[in-house]
Amino acid sequence: MSFDYWQELVNDYEKLFENDKEHDTIIYVGENENIKEIYAHSNILCARSQYFYAELSNENVEKKGGKFILKKPNISPYLFKIILRYIYCGKIDLTRLEGFNLLKLVTAAAELNIQTLVHCIQNYLIEHEHVVPYQNSVEIIELTSQHELNTDLLNFYIDKICEEPEILFGYDQFIKLKVSIMEILLKRDDFCLEEILIWDSLIKWCLAQHPNISQDVKFWNENDIEVMKESISRFIPLIRFYQISSNDFFYKVLPYGKLLPKKLIHDILEFHLSSSKDLEIDCKQFPRQTKNLIDYRHFIIFASWIDKKDTSYYNRKNLPYTFNLLYRASRDGMGLEAFHEKCDNKEKTLVVAKVKDSEQLVGGYNPLIWDKNGDWKNGENSFLFSFENKRKIETAKLGINNNKEDQEIIGNCKFGNGPDLLIGGDVTWKCVSDSYSKLDTPKTFHVDDYEVFQVIKKNNLDSI
């Protein structure tokens, strides 16, 4: 018979951490008036941290009076004690820490190469994203980009900035961004900022790197032009100039024409001025994806409903599906012809509509295909949904198929016999409860916009 008294062991190690008995290591933490001596045991440090193992195994490590001497001036004593407690007994309460202290803590844990603690804090920050105010996005990016172990957290914040660029580019502090981060953002297809605003921001960022150069391009001399050209050149291939209107190009881009390759200017002018529809422009790029009606929080709920799981089952990291935008009415045309052109013969699609002059969302999941000439089909595994307020995930409501599994309730642009949801395109939509459980939606309404996503398994081997 075996016994497990791990809790007693944890308690004993916590006592050892608190009373410092028989310590053989002194760590000077903090700097200047905030420096503090912290005592520890080398065997425990080496066993729990690859960083401390490397430092204490180094034959050149400083020793004084038979004790190891280490210095960590860039970590505050307060945060270091939290990490040390975790090293000794695995205990940590992240709810007691404010946002930026959490970021500094995960940065320190990454520096000390305590991988389990890094993953723990990263997951907490991702699941409780609002504990860190996004108004300080530059500092967030600065902290999370310091260590490779924080890559997941850095990618999370980059994704968030791409979804909501205003949390960074709405504040002047964006001019402090590192070159590498600016480059990452401009490479993204899902960077949801108008191209002319990206160009304006890039010029502002470049000027901030050279404060001696005039803000007015008319006063630049040849040296100023060369300095700015060198600063901006790596970003020019990342700007999608063909997505900038002719008016904006003339008034906002062309004044900086000396920073651009002559051939690029020629090609863009030809693109805007030529009557020919057959221009061959190799560098033309597709527009960036604009912001969807919904975000990853909605996708998590949809994935849970599709797999018949509790809505807390998935999170951003383990989301099993990709939601590929097939159609957006405001982009592709509001009418049903455009809907069918983009969505027919595509399996497993999700329709999401925003009710006109409100924040309400309504939609449905169709595991079958849409077909404008098709008959009614079996509606098993389909569902409807609504969000009273798209910004408040807790207002989600699921409408399940309450008929027999073999009943045919998916038709041409229709869910259910009510119809429970009629996709009305640019005319009237309908929600009349019959085949699905009732949702809190108007019986008839118009929409500001609607989107259709195809749901695809992330392993690409199967689709739902």
KOLKOL-95157 format. One record per residue (C-alpha): residue number from 1; residue in three letters; y, z, x. Coordinates in steps of 0.05 Angstrom, whole numbers, plus 5000, padded with zeros to 4 digits. Layout:
! KOLKOL-95157
<resi NUM, resn ALA, north Y, up Z, east X>
...
//
This chain:
! KOLKOL-95157
<resi 1, resn MET, north 5000, up 5000, east 5000>
<resi 2, resn SER, north 5069, up 4982, east 5027>
<resi 3, resn PHE, north 5135, up 5016, east 5013>
<resi 4, resn ASP, north 5206, up 4989, east 5015>
<resi 5, resn TYR, north 5261, up 5038, east 5031>
<resi 6, resn TRP, north 5314, up 4987, east 5052>
<resi 7, resn GLN, north 5369, up 5023, east 5014>
<resi 8, resn GLU, north 5358, up 5086, east 5055>
<resi 9, resn LEU, north 5362, up 5043, east 5118>
<resi 10, resn VAL, north 5427, up 5011, east 5094>
<resi 11, resn ASN, north 5457, up 5080, east 5080>
<resi 12, resn ASP, north 5439, up 5105, east 5149>
<resi 13, resn TYR, north 5470, up 5045, east 5183>
<resi 14, resn GLU, north 5533, up 5055, east 5141>
<resi 15, resn LYS, north 5537, up 5127, east 5166>
<resi 16, resn LEU, north 5529, up 5102, east 5237>
<resi 17, resn PHE, north 5587, up 5054, east 5225>
<resi 18, resn GLU, north 5631, up 5109, east 5198>
<resi 19, resn ASN, north 5620, up 5163, east 5251>
<resi 20, resn ASP, north 5619, up 5120, east 5315>
<resi 21, resn LYS, north 5566, up 5163, east 5348>
<resi 22, resn GLU, north 5535, up 5137, east 5413>
<resi 23, resn HIS, north 5579, up 5075, east 5414>
<resi 24, resn ASP, north 5577, up 5032, east 5476>
<resi 25, resn THR, north 5629, up 4980, east 5458>
<resi 26, resn ILE, north 5705, up 4985, east 5449>
<resi 27, resn ILE, north 5740, up 4928, east 5414>
<resi 28, resn TYR, north 5816, up 4924, east 5417>
<resi 29, resn VAL, north 5837, up 4891, east 5352>
<resi 30, resn GLY, north 5906, up 4867, east 5332>
<resi 31, resn GLU, north 5967, up 4862, east 5377>
<resi 32, resn ASN, north 6032, up 4897, east 5396>
<resi 33, resn GLU, north 6045, up 4958, east 5353>
<resi 34, resn ASN, north 5986, up 4941, east 5307>
<resi 35, resn ILE, north 5933, up 4944, east 5362>
<resi 36, resn LYS, north 5875, up 4991, east 5348>
<resi 37, resn GLU, north 5812, up 5013, east 5384>
<resi 38, resn ILE, north 5748, up 5003, east 5344>
<resi 39, resn TYR, north 5681, up 5030, east 5367>
<resi 40, resn ALA, north 5615, up 4995, east 5357>
<resi 41, resn HIS, north 5543, up 4990, east 5382>
<resi 42, resn SER, north 5527, up 4928, east 5423>
<resi 43, resn ASN, north 5455, up 4921, east 5399>
<resi 44, resn ILE, north 5477, up 4917, east 5326>
<resi 45, resn LEU, north 5533, up 4868, east 5343>
<resi 46, resn CYS, north 5486, up 4822, east 5381>
<resi 47, resn ALA, north 5433, up 4824, east 5327>
<resi 48, resn ARG, north 5483, up 4806, east 5272>
<resi 49, resn SER, north 5532, up 4758, east 5304>
<resi 50, resn GLN, north 5520, up 4699, east 5350>
<resi 51, resn TYR, north 5591, up 4706, east 5375>
<resi 52, resn PHE, north 5581, up 4778, east 5398>
<resi 53, resn TYR, north 5513, up 4761, east 5427>
<resi 54, resn ALA, north 5546, up 4707, east 5471>
<resi 55, resn GLU, north 5604, up 4752, east 5491>
<resi 56, resn LEU, north 5563, up 4814, east 5508>
<resi 57, resn SER, north 5509, up 4773, east 5544>
<resi 58, resn ASN, north 5561, up 4742, east 5590>
<resi 59, resn GLU, north 5554, up 4771, east 5660>
<resi 60, resn ASN, north 5631, up 4770, east 5666>
<resi 61, resn VAL, north 5642, up 4813, east 5605>
<resi 62, resn GLU, north 5692, up 4869, east 5619>
<resi 63, resn LYS, north 5663, up 4939, east 5626>
<resi 64, resn LYS, north 5699, up 5006, east 5633>
<resi 65, resn GLY, north 5666, up 5074, east 5639>
<resi 66, resn GLY, north 5599, up 5043, east 5621>
<resi 67, resn LYS, north 5625, up 5013, east 5557>
<resi 68, resn PHE, north 5636, up 4940, east 5539>
<resi 69, resn ILE, north 5709, up 4921, east 5528>
<resi 70, resn LEU, north 5727, up 4864, east 5480>
<resi 71, resn LYS, north 5794, up 4841, east 5453>
<resi 72, resn LYS, north 5809, up 4806, east 5387>
<resi 73, resn PRO, north 5885, up 4803, east 5381>
<resi 74, resn ASN, north 5885, up 4749, east 5327>
<resi 75, resn ILE, north 5846, up 4791, east 5276>
<resi 76, resn SER, north 5880, up 4849, east 5240>
<resi 77, resn PRO, north 5846, up 4918, east 5247>
<resi 78, resn TYR, north 5841, up 4922, east 5170>
<resi 79, resn LEU, north 5801, up 4857, east 5164>
<resi 80, resn PHE, north 5760, up 4871, east 5226>
<resi 81, resn LYS, north 5736, up 4938, east 5197>
<resi 82, resn ILE, north 5714, up 4901, east 5134>
<resi 83, resn ILE, north 5674, up 4852, east 5176>
<resi 84, resn LEU, north 5645, up 4908, east 5219>
<resi 85, resn ARG, north 5621, up 4945, east 5157>
<resi 86, resn TYR, north 5587, up 4881, east 5134>
<resi 87, resn ILE, north 5554, up 4874, east 5203>
<resi 88, resn TYR, north 5526, up 4944, east 5199>
<resi 89, resn CYS, north 5503, up 4950, east 5128>
<resi 90, resn GLY, north 5515, up 4884, east 5092>
<resi 91, resn LYS, north 5565, up 4914, east 5044>
<resi 92, resn ILE, north 5630, up 4880, east 5022>
<resi 93, resn ASP, north 5674, up 4882, east 4960>
<resi 94, resn LEU, north 5715, up 4819, east 4956>
<resi 95, resn THR, north 5749, up 4839, east 4891>
<resi 96, resn ARG, north 5791, up 4890, east 4929>
<resi 97, resn LEU, north 5823, up 4836, east 4972>
<resi 98, resn GLU, north 5883, up 4792, east 4954>
<resi 99, resn GLY, north 5881, up 4717, east 4962>
<resi 100, resn PHE, north 5908, up 4705, east 5031>
<resi 101, resn ASN, north 5871, up 4764, east 5060>
<resi 102, resn LEU, north 5808, up 4731, east 5035>
<resi 103, resn LEU, north 5827, up 4667, east 5071>
<resi 104, resn LYS, north 5842, up 4705, east 5134>
<resi 105, resn LEU, north 5776, up 4743, east 5126>
<resi 106, resn VAL, north 5734, up 4679, east 5120>
<resi 107, resn THR, north 5772, up 4650, east 5180>
<resi 108, resn ALA, north 5756, up 4713, east 5222>
<resi 109, resn ALA, north 5683, up 4713, east 5199>
<resi 110, resn ALA, north 5677, up 4640, east 5220>
<resi 111, resn GLU, north 5707, up 4655, east 5288>
<resi 112, resn LEU, north 5656, up 4711, east 5296>
<resi 113, resn ASN, north 5601, up 4663, east 5273>
<resi 114, resn ILE, north 5575, up 4708, east 5217>
<resi 115, resn GLN, north 5548, up 4652, east 5175>
<resi 116, resn THR, north 5522, up 4691, east 5115>
<resi 117, resn LEU, north 5590, up 4725, east 5107>
<resi 118, resn VAL, north 5626, up 4659, east 5112>
<resi 119, resn HIS, north 5583, up 4628, east 5058>
<resi 120, resn CYS, north 5592, up 4690, east 5014>
<resi 121, resn ILE, north 5668, up 4688, east 5018>
<resi 122, resn GLN, north 5671, up 4612, east 5010>
<resi 123, resn ASN, north 5629, up 4615, east 4947>
<resi 124, resn TYR, north 5672, up 4671, east 4919>
<resi 125, resn LEU, north 5737, up 4633, east 4933>
<resi 126, resn ILE, north 5709, up 4569, east 4902>
<resi 127, resn GLU, north 5684, up 4606, east 4839>
<resi 128, resn HIS, north 5749, up 4646, east 4834>
<resi 129, resn GLU, north 5797, up 4592, east 4857>
<resi 130, resn HIS, north 5859, up 4622, east 4826>
<resi 131, resn VAL, north 5858, up 4684, east 4870>
<resi 132, resn VAL, north 5896, up 4642, east 4922>
<resi 133, resn PRO, north 5963, up 4614, east 4898>
<resi 134, resn TYR, north 5965, up 4539, east 4909>
<resi 135, resn GLN, north 6039, up 4540, east 4922>
<resi 136, resn ASN, north 6019, up 4558, east 4994>
<resi 137, resn SER, north 5973, up 4498, east 5001>
<resi 138, resn VAL, north 5994, up 4483, east 5073>
<resi 139, resn GLU, north 5976, up 4553, east 5096>
<resi 140, resn ILE, north 5910, up 4548, east 5057>
<resi 141, resn ILE, north 5893, up 4482, east 5092>
<resi 142, resn GLU, north 5916, up 4510, east 5160>
<resi 143, resn LEU, north 5870, up 4570, east 5154>
<resi 144, resn THR, north 5809, up 4534, east 5127>
<resi 145, resn SER, north 5812, up 4477, east 5178>
<resi 146, resn GLN, north 5808, up 4523, east 5239>
<resi 147, resn HIS, north 5732, up 4529, east 5241>
<resi 148, resn GLU, north 5675, up 4481, east 5225>
<resi 149, resn LEU, north 5639, up 4536, east 5187>
<resi 150, resn ASN, north 5694, up 4532, east 5134>
<resi 151, resn THR, north 5682, up 4458, east 5120>
<resi 152, resn ASP, north 5658, up 4470, east 5048>
<resi 153, resn LEU, north 5721, up 4510, east 5032>
<resi 154, resn LEU, north 5766, up 4459, east 5065>
<resi 155, resn ASN, north 5734, up 4403, east 5026>
<resi 156, resn PHE, north 5743, up 4443, east 4962>
<resi 157, resn TYR, north 5818, up 4450, east 4974>
<resi 158, resn ILE, north 5825, up 4377, east 4995>
<resi 159, resn ASP, north 5790, up 4358, east 4929>
<resi 160, resn LYS, north 5838, up 4403, east 4891>
<resi 161, resn ILE, north 5899, up 4371, east 4924>
<resi 162, resn CYS, north 5872, up 4302, east 4908>
<resi 163, resn GLU, north 5863, up 4323, east 4835>
<resi 164, resn GLU, north 5932, up 4356, east 4831>
<resi 165, resn PRO, north 5977, up 4330, east 4887>
<resi 166, resn GLU, north 6037, up 4367, east 4859>
<resi 167, resn ILE, north 6009, up 4434, east 4884>
<resi 168, resn LEU, north 6023, up 4407, east 4954>
<resi 169, resn PHE, north 6071, up 4349, east 4949>
<resi 170, resn GLY, north 6114, up 4385, east 4897>
<resi 171, resn TYR, north 6138, up 4431, east 4952>
<resi 172, resn ASP, north 6176, up 4416, east 5015>
<resi 173, resn GLN, north 6126, up 4453, east 5058>
<resi 174, resn PHE, north 6080, up 4391, east 5057>
<resi 175, resn ILE, north 6120, up 4365, east 5116>
<resi 176, resn LYS, north 6083, up 4418, east 5158>
<resi 177, resn LEU, north 6015, up 4384, east 5146>
<resi 178, resn LYS, north 5975, up 4365, east 5208>
<resi 179, resn VAL, north 5966, up 4292, east 5223>
<resi 180, resn SER, north 5891, up 4297, east 5212>
<resi 181, resn ILE, north 5899, up 4326, east 5142>
<resi 182, resn MET, north 5951, up 4275, east 5122>
<resi 183, resn GLU, north 5903, up 4221, east 5145>
<resi 184, resn ILE, north 5845, up 4250, east 5104>
<resi 185, resn LEU, north 5888, up 4251, east 5041>
<resi 186, resn LEU, north 5913, up 4180, east 5049>
<resi 187, resn LYS, north 5842, up 4154, east 5059>
<resi 188, resn ARG, north 5819, up 4183, east 4992>
<resi 189, resn ASP, north 5809, up 4136, east 4933>
<resi 190, resn ASP, north 5817, up 4196, east 4886>
<resi 191, resn PHE, north 5885, up 4218, east 4913>
<resi 192, resn CYS, north 5920, up 4220, east 4846>
<resi 193, resn LEU, north 5991, up 4204, east 4867>
<resi 194, resn GLU, north 6029, up 4140, east 4853>
<resi 195, resn GLU, north 6030, up 4095, east 4914>
<resi 196, resn ILE, north 6106, up 4093, east 4918>
<resi 197, resn LEU, north 6108, up 4169, east 4917>
<resi 198, resn ILE, north 6057, up 4170, east 4973>
<resi 199, resn TRP, north 6102, up 4123, east 5013>
<resi 200, resn ASP, north 6164, up 4165, east 4999>
<resi 201, resn SER, north 6126, up 4228, east 5020>
<resi 202, resn LEU, north 6100, up 4195, east 5084>
<resi 203, resn ILE, north 6171, up 4175, east 5104>
<resi 204, resn LYS, north 6195, up 4246, east 5091>
<resi 205, resn TRP, north 6137, up 4275, east 5131>
<resi 206, resn CYS, north 6150, up 4228, east 5190>
<resi 207, resn LEU, north 6224, up 4245, east 5191>
<resi 208, resn ALA, north 6207, up 4319, east 5191>
<resi 209, resn GLN, north 6167, up 4309, east 5255>
<resi 210, resn HIS, north 6230, up 4281, east 5287>
<resi 211, resn PRO, north 6289, up 4323, east 5261>
<resi 212, resn ASN, north 6338, up 4289, east 5309>
<resi 213, resn ILE, north 6330, up 4223, east 5273>
<resi 214, resn SER, north 6378, up 4210, east 5215>
<resi 215, resn GLN, north 6351, up 4214, east 5145>
<resi 216, resn ASP, north 6389, up 4149, east 5130>
<resi 217, resn VAL, north 6352, up 4089, east 5158>
<resi 218, resn LYS, north 6418, up 4051, east 5164>
<resi 219, resn PHE, north 6438, up 4096, east 5222>
<resi 220, resn TRP, north 6374, up 4087, east 5263>
<resi 221, resn ASN, north 6381, up 4057, east 5333>
<resi 222, resn GLU, north 6326, up 4019, east 5370>
<resi 223, resn ASN, north 6297, up 4083, east 5400>
<resi 224, resn ASP, north 6294, up 4116, east 5331>
<resi 225, resn ILE, north 6257, up 4056, east 5304>
<resi 226, resn GLU, north 6206, up 4058, east 5360>
<resi 227, resn VAL, north 6195, up 4133, east 5352>
<resi 228, resn MET, north 6185, up 4126, east 5277>
<resi 229, resn LYS, north 6140, up 4065, east 5285>
<resi 230, resn GLU, north 6095, up 4103, east 5332>
<resi 231, resn SER, north 6093, up 4162, east 5284>
<resi 232, resn ILE, north 6076, up 4121, east 5222>
<resi 233, resn SER, north 6033, up 4065, east 5251>
<resi 234, resn ARG, north 5966, up 4101, east 5241>
<resi 235, resn PHE, north 5981, up 4110, east 5167>
<resi 236, resn ILE, north 6004, up 4039, east 5150>
<resi 237, resn PRO, north 5932, up 4013, east 5138>
<resi 238, resn LEU, north 5921, up 4071, east 5089>
<resi 239, resn ILE, north 5980, up 4054, east 5044>
<resi 240, resn ARG, north 5961, up 4009, east 4985>
<resi 241, resn PHE, north 6025, up 3967, east 4986>
<resi 242, resn TYR, north 5998, up 3918, east 4934>
<resi 243, resn GLN, north 5997, up 3975, east 4883>
<resi 244, resn ILE, north 6073, up 3985, east 4892>
<resi 245, resn SER, north 6116, up 3947, east 4842>
<resi 246, resn SER, north 6161, up 3891, east 4868>
<resi 247, resn ASN, north 6222, up 3931, east 4849>
<resi 248, resn ASP, north 6200, up 3993, east 4887>
<resi 249, resn PHE, north 6177, up 3951, east 4946>
<resi 250, resn PHE, north 6245, up 3918, east 4951>
<resi 251, resn TYR, north 6287, up 3981, east 4945>
<resi 252, resn LYS, north 6242, up 4035, east 4975>
<resi 253, resn VAL, north 6196, up 4001, east 5025>
<resi 254, resn LEU, north 6233, up 3940, east 5052>
<resi 255, resn PRO, north 6291, up 3982, east 5080>
<resi 256, resn TYR, north 6238, up 4009, east 5129>
<resi 257, resn GLY, north 6213, up 3939, east 5143>
<resi 258, resn LYS, north 6220, up 3946, east 5219>
<resi 259, resn LEU, north 6164, up 3998, east 5216>
<resi 260, resn LEU, north 6115, up 3948, east 5185>
<resi 261, resn PRO, north 6078, up 3889, east 5215>
<resi 262, resn LYS, north 6113, up 3824, east 5199>
<resi 263, resn LYS, north 6051, up 3792, east 5171>
<resi 264, resn LEU, north 6041, up 3849, east 5123>
<resi 265, resn ILE, north 6112, up 3841, east 5096>
<resi 266, resn HIS, north 6101, up 3765, east 5089>
<resi 267, resn ASP, north 6036, up 3775, east 5051>
<resi 268, resn ILE, north 6066, up 3827, east 5004>
<resi 269, resn LEU, north 6126, up 3783, east 4989>
<resi 270, resn GLU, north 6080, up 3724, east 4977>
<resi 271, resn PHE, north 6038, up 3767, east 4931>
<resi 272, resn HIS, north 6099, up 3785, east 4889>
<resi 273, resn LEU, north 6136, up 3719, east 4891>
<resi 274, resn SER, north 6083, up 3664, east 4891>
<resi 275, resn SER, north 6062, up 3633, east 4825>
<resi 276, resn SER, north 5993, up 3619, east 4853>
<resi 277, resn LYS, north 5936, up 3661, east 4826>
<resi 278, resn ASP, north 5889, up 3643, east 4883>
<resi 279, resn LEU, north 5922, up 3680, east 4941>
<resi 280, resn GLU, north 5872, up 3702, east 4993>
<resi 281, resn ILE, north 5897, up 3769, east 5018>
<resi 282, resn ASP, north 5845, up 3804, east 5060>
<resi 283, resn CYS, north 5880, up 3871, east 5062>
<resi 284, resn LYS, north 5891, up 3879, east 4988>
<resi 285, resn GLN, north 5862, up 3945, east 4965>
<resi 286, resn PHE, north 5840, up 3972, east 4898>
<resi 287, resn PRO, north 5886, up 4022, east 4864>
<resi 288, resn ARG, north 5871, up 4095, east 4873>
<resi 289, resn GLN, north 5838, up 4131, east 4815>
<resi 290, resn THR, north 5889, up 4163, east 4771>
<resi 291, resn LYS, north 5878, up 4232, east 4742>
<resi 292, resn ASN, north 5823, up 4237, east 4690>
<resi 293, resn LEU, north 5830, up 4272, east 4623>
<resi 294, resn ILE, north 5779, up 4322, east 4649>
<resi 295, resn ASP, north 5762, up 4354, east 4715>
<resi 296, resn TYR, north 5702, up 4385, east 4750>
<resi 297, resn ARG, north 5703, up 4446, east 4704>
<resi 298, resn HIS, north 5688, up 4401, east 4644>
<resi 299, resn PHE, north 5635, up 4363, east 4684>
<resi 300, resn ILE, north 5599, up 4429, east 4699>
<resi 301, resn ILE, north 5596, up 4445, east 4625>
<resi 302, resn PHE, north 5573, up 4374, east 4607>
<resi 303, resn ALA, north 5517, up 4378, east 4660>
<resi 304, resn SER, north 5494, up 4444, east 4631>
<resi 305, resn TRP, north 5492, up 4415, east 4560>
<resi 306, resn ILE, north 5455, up 4353, east 4583>
<resi 307, resn ASP, north 5402, up 4395, east 4618>
<resi 308, resn LYS, north 5401, up 4446, east 4561>
<resi 309, resn LYS, north 5422, up 4502, east 4608>
<resi 310, resn ASP, north 5470, up 4559, east 4600>
<resi 311, resn THR, north 5542, up 4538, east 4616>
<resi 312, resn SER, north 5542, up 4586, east 4676>
<resi 313, resn TYR, north 5479, up 4553, east 4706>
<resi 314, resn TYR, north 5516, up 4501, east 4748>
<resi 315, resn ASN, north 5577, up 4506, east 4792>
<resi 316, resn ARG, north 5618, up 4458, east 4833>
<resi 317, resn LYS, north 5570, up 4460, east 4892>
<resi 318, resn ASN, north 5504, up 4449, east 4854>
<resi 319, resn LEU, north 5528, up 4400, east 4802>
<resi 320, resn PRO, north 5469, up 4352, east 4796>
<resi 321, resn TYR, north 5505, up 4291, east 4769>
<resi 322, resn THR, north 5560, up 4243, east 4788>
<resi 323, resn PHE, north 5607, up 4224, east 4730>
<resi 324, resn ASN, north 5628, up 4152, east 4745>
<resi 325, resn LEU, north 5689, up 4129, east 4707>
<resi 326, resn LEU, north 5672, up 4063, east 4671>
<resi 327, resn TYR, north 5731, up 4056, east 4625>
<resi 328, resn ARG, north 5799, up 4086, east 4613>
<resi 329, resn ALA, north 5836, up 4060, east 4552>
<resi 330, resn SER, north 5906, up 4068, east 4581>
<resi 331, resn ARG, north 5883, up 4026, east 4641>
<resi 332, resn ASP, north 5834, up 3976, east 4611>
<resi 333, resn GLY, north 5860, up 3968, east 4540>
<resi 334, resn MET, north 5856, up 4012, east 4478>
<resi 335, resn GLY, north 5817, up 3963, east 4434>
<resi 336, resn LEU, north 5742, up 3964, east 4422>
<resi 337, resn GLU, north 5733, up 3896, east 4455>
<resi 338, resn ALA, north 5754, up 3927, east 4521>
<resi 339, resn PHE, north 5709, up 3987, east 4508>
<resi 340, resn HIS, north 5648, up 3942, east 4497>
<resi 341, resn GLU, north 5665, up 3898, east 4556>
<resi 342, resn LYS, north 5664, up 3958, east 4604>
<resi 343, resn CYS, north 5611, up 4002, east 4572>
<resi 344, resn ASP, north 5558, up 3960, east 4537>
<resi 345, resn ASN, north 5488, up 3961, east 4566>
<resi 346, resn LYS, north 5503, up 4023, east 4608>
<resi 347, resn GLU, north 5457, up 4081, east 4596>
<resi 348, resn LYS, north 5476, up 4154, east 4593>
<resi 349, resn THR, north 5550, up 4154, east 4579>
<resi 350, resn LEU, north 5600, up 4207, east 4561>
<resi 351, resn VAL, north 5660, up 4190, east 4516>
<resi 352, resn VAL, north 5721, up 4236, east 4522>
<resi 353, resn ALA, north 5783, up 4227, east 4479>
<resi 354, resn LYS, north 5849, up 4265, east 4477>
<resi 355, resn VAL, north 5874, up 4275, east 4405>
<resi 356, resn LYS, north 5944, up 4248, east 4397>
<resi 357, resn ASP, north 6002, up 4297, east 4406>
<resi 358, resn SER, north 5956, up 4355, east 4423>
<resi 359, resn GLU, north 5915, up 4385, east 4480>
<resi 360, resn GLN, north 5850, up 4378, east 4441>
<resi 361, resn LEU, north 5791, up 4338, east 4469>
<resi 362, resn VAL, north 5735, up 4309, east 4428>
<resi 363, resn GLY, north 5676, up 4266, east 4450>
<resi 364, resn GLY, north 5602, up 4256, east 4454>
<resi 365, resn TYR, north 5543, up 4242, east 4501>
<resi 366, resn ASN, north 5500, up 4180, east 4488>
<resi 367, resn PRO, north 5435, up 4178, east 4528>
<resi 368, resn LEU, north 5423, up 4107, east 4504>
<resi 369, resn ILE, north 5465, up 4043, east 4513>
<resi 370, resn TRP, north 5525, up 4019, east 4474>
<resi 371, resn ASP, north 5517, up 3950, east 4443>
<resi 372, resn LYS, north 5569, up 3919, east 4397>
<resi 373, resn ASN, north 5515, up 3878, east 4363>
<resi 374, resn GLY, north 5463, up 3934, east 4364>
<resi 375, resn ASP, north 5428, up 3971, east 4308>
<resi 376, resn TRP, north 5423, up 4045, east 4297>
<resi 377, resn LYS, north 5381, up 4083, east 4348>
<resi 378, resn ASN, north 5345, up 4148, east 4358>
<resi 379, resn GLY, north 5396, up 4203, east 4374>
<resi 380, resn GLU, north 5351, up 4252, east 4408>
<resi 381, resn ASN, north 5386, up 4289, east 4466>
<resi 382, resn SER, north 5454, up 4264, east 4445>
<resi 383, resn PHE, north 5509, up 4314, east 4429>
<resi 384, resn LEU, north 5582, up 4319, east 4409>
<resi 385, resn PHE, north 5634, up 4367, east 4435>
<resi 386, resn SER, north 5706, up 4390, east 4429>
<resi 387, resn PHE, north 5755, up 4431, east 4470>
<resi 388, resn GLU, north 5810, up 4461, east 4428>
<resi 389, resn ASN, north 5853, up 4461, east 4491>
<resi 390, resn LYS, north 5830, up 4418, east 4550>
<resi 391, resn ARG, north 5861, up 4467, east 4599>
<resi 392, resn LYS, north 5821, up 4525, east 4570>
<resi 393, resn ILE, north 5748, up 4516, east 4585>
<resi 394, resn GLU, north 5729, up 4575, east 4542>
<resi 395, resn THR, north 5749, up 4534, east 4480>
<resi 396, resn ALA, north 5690, up 4487, east 4489>
<resi 397, resn LYS, north 5645, up 4477, east 4429>
<resi 398, resn LEU, north 5579, up 4439, east 4427>
<resi 399, resn GLY, north 5556, up 4397, east 4368>
<resi 400, resn ILE, north 5480, up 4388, east 4371>
<resi 401, resn ASN, north 5437, up 4339, east 4333>
<resi 402, resn ASN, north 5413, up 4378, east 4272>
<resi 403, resn ASN, north 5368, up 4323, east 4244>
<resi 404, resn LYS, north 5297, up 4305, east 4261>
<resi 405, resn GLU, north 5284, up 4278, east 4331>
<resi 406, resn ASP, north 5265, up 4209, east 4305>
<resi 407, resn GLN, north 5327, up 4199, east 4262>
<resi 408, resn GLU, north 5371, up 4140, east 4280>
<resi 409, resn ILE, north 5441, up 4167, east 4289>
<resi 410, resn ILE, north 5471, up 4127, east 4347>
<resi 411, resn GLY, north 5504, up 4063, east 4323>
<resi 412, resn ASN, north 5558, up 4013, east 4344>
<resi 413, resn CYS, north 5614, up 4060, east 4367>
<resi 414, resn LYS, north 5587, up 4115, east 4322>
<resi 415, resn PHE, north 5553, up 4182, east 4329>
<resi 416, resn GLY, north 5518, up 4206, east 4266>
<resi 417, resn ASN, north 5518, up 4186, east 4193>
<resi 418, resn GLY, north 5584, up 4219, east 4175>
<resi 419, resn PRO, north 5604, up 4187, east 4220>
<resi 420, resn ASP, north 5606, up 4252, east 4259>
<resi 421, resn LEU, north 5647, up 4214, east 4312>
<resi 422, resn LEU, north 5673, up 4144, east 4302>
<resi 423, resn ILE, north 5704, up 4114, east 4365>
<resi 424, resn GLY, north 5764, up 4081, east 4334>
<resi 425, resn GLY, north 5796, up 4049, east 4395>
<resi 426, resn ASP, north 5870, up 4037, east 4381>
<resi 427, resn VAL, north 5863, up 4053, east 4307>
<resi 428, resn THR, north 5837, up 4113, east 4268>
<resi 429, resn TRP, north 5781, up 4157, east 4296>
<resi 430, resn LYS, north 5738, up 4198, east 4249>
<resi 431, resn CYS, north 5698, up 4263, east 4253>
<resi 432, resn VAL, north 5659, up 4278, east 4190>
<resi 433, resn SER, north 5604, up 4329, east 4199>
<resi 434, resn ASP, north 5534, up 4306, east 4177>
<resi 435, resn SER, north 5482, up 4293, east 4232>
<resi 436, resn TYR, north 5510, up 4343, east 4283>
<resi 437, resn SER, north 5533, up 4415, east 4278>
<resi 438, resn LYS, north 5605, up 4420, east 4256>
<resi 439, resn LEU, north 5662, up 4418, east 4307>
<resi 440, resn ASP, north 5733, up 4442, east 4297>
<resi 441, resn THR, north 5765, up 4374, east 4296>
<resi 442, resn PRO, north 5809, up 4335, east 4247>
<resi 443, resn LYS, north 5771, up 4289, east 4200>
<resi 444, resn THR, north 5816, up 4231, east 4220>
<resi 445, resn PHE, north 5861, up 4225, east 4280>
<resi 446, resn HIS, north 5890, up 4178, east 4332>
<resi 447, resn VAL, north 5883, up 4187, east 4408>
<resi 448, resn ASP, north 5932, up 4185, east 4466>
<resi 449, resn ASP, north 5876, up 4161, east 4512>
<resi 450, resn TYR, north 5801, up 4160, east 4520>
<resi 451, resn GLU, north 5752, up 4152, east 4577>
<resi 452, resn VAL, north 5679, up 4135, east 4586>
<resi 453, resn PHE, north 5637, up 4162, east 4644>
<resi 454, resn GLN, north 5567, up 4141, east 4664>
<resi 455, resn VAL, north 5525, up 4202, east 4683>
<resi 456, resn ILE, north 5483, up 4189, east 4745>
<resi 457, resn LYS, north 5433, up 4234, east 4782>
<resi 458, resn LYS, north 5462, up 4250, east 4850>
<resi 459, resn ASN, north 5397, up 4234, east 4887>
<resi 460, resn ASN, north 5404, up 4162, east 4860>
<resi 461, resn LEU, north 5329, up 4160, east 4846>
<resi 462, resn ASP, north 5336, up 4172, east 4772>
<resi 463, resn SER, north 5387, up 4175, east 4717>
<resi 464, resn ILE, north 5385, up 4220, east 4658>
//
